[in-house]
């Protein structure tokens, strides 16, 4: 099992649910979720910047490729706000 801040030994196939819970508690750290939440938008920004840098001009009207890239960047930046009703 791998978390962003720790690594556990391979999980055996015959492990009990209680032992698996203990392994997860020992491996997962409180900073795992904030770390992933910070790295996600950073990775999206870097990949968008690289994609926009490689963007070439086109003869299509209204700069369609740039609009599509902006739409893709906006859709990847949405964060869940809580449970859906």
N, C-alpha and C positions, 0 to 999 in steps of 0.2 A: 504494500500500500504506500502511496506517495502523496504527500501534501506539499504545498509550496515551501513550508519551513522545516519539514522533517521527512524522513524515510523510515519505514518499518521493514522488517524481514518479510519474505514472501508468506502469504497467508496459506496455511495448509487446508486441504479440501475437507478434512474431517473435524474442523474447529466448531465448537458449540457457539450458539448465538451470544452467550454471556462472555465467552472468551473473545469473540470478535468485537463486542462492545468495548471491552477493556483495551484491546489493541487500538481501536479507533480513538478512544479517549487519550491513550498514551502518545499517539502519533499526531493527531490534530492539535493545532495551537490556536489561541485566540486571534492571532494576527493573520491567519490564513484567508479569511473572507475579506478584510480590508485590503490585504495585499493584492488579491485577485481583482477586487473592485477598482484599485488604482492602476494596475497594469493593463487592464482591458481598454480603457479609453486612451491610454498612452499608445498602445499597439495600434488601435484604430486610427489615431492621428498620424502616426508614422506611415502606416500603409496607405492612407489617403494622400499624404504628401508625396509619396513615391508614385502613386497612380497619377496624380495631377501633373507631376513633373514629366512623366512619360506621355502625357496627352498631346496628341498632334492636332493640327488644324484640320477642319473638314469643310466640305462644301454644303453641308446640311444647314438649313436656316435655323436661327435662334440659338446657336451654340449648343446643340442638343447633347453632345458628349459631356460638356462641363455641367449642364443641368442634371444629367444622370449621375455624375460623380458627386455632386452636391447632395442629391437626394439619397444616394447610398450612404454618404457620410452622416447625414441627419438620421437615417434609420438605424445606424449602428450605435448612435449615442443615446438611444432611449434606454432608460433604466427602469426596472419594475418598481412601482410605487407601493406595492402591497398585494394582498390577496384579491382576487377578482370576486365580485359578488354574483 
